[in-house]
Amino acid sequence: MESDLLEGLFEPAADVITKDVDNVMMVVNAHDGNCYELNETGRLVWKALANGEAAGSTVGALAAGGVAEDRVRADVAGLVGELVKAKLLRRRGCRVSA
């Protein structure tokens, strides 16, 4: 499951609005009105996904800060899983009709 979340391609859901503010990313699900704040790490992962990269592409840069790579991989996979669960991300190319 972890490798699927790190290597899969995801994109912001159609009804998601983002605003980059300093080193955080505000993410709003316009469908349900829920608002989320991603810290600098989450922002980096979100931007990579929005640019068509796999989340795993961020692991090296994040691990360079001194955190063990296994820990970073688990944390990034967990973040992607939570963003999918919150319906902020979807698999690239998947279209869901309401």
Secondary structure, DSSP 8 states (H G I E B T S, - for coil): -HHHHHHS-EEE-TTEEEEEETTEEEEEETTT--EEEE-HHHHHHHHHHHTT--GGGGHHHHHTTSS-HHHHHHHHHHHHHHHHHTTSEEETT-----
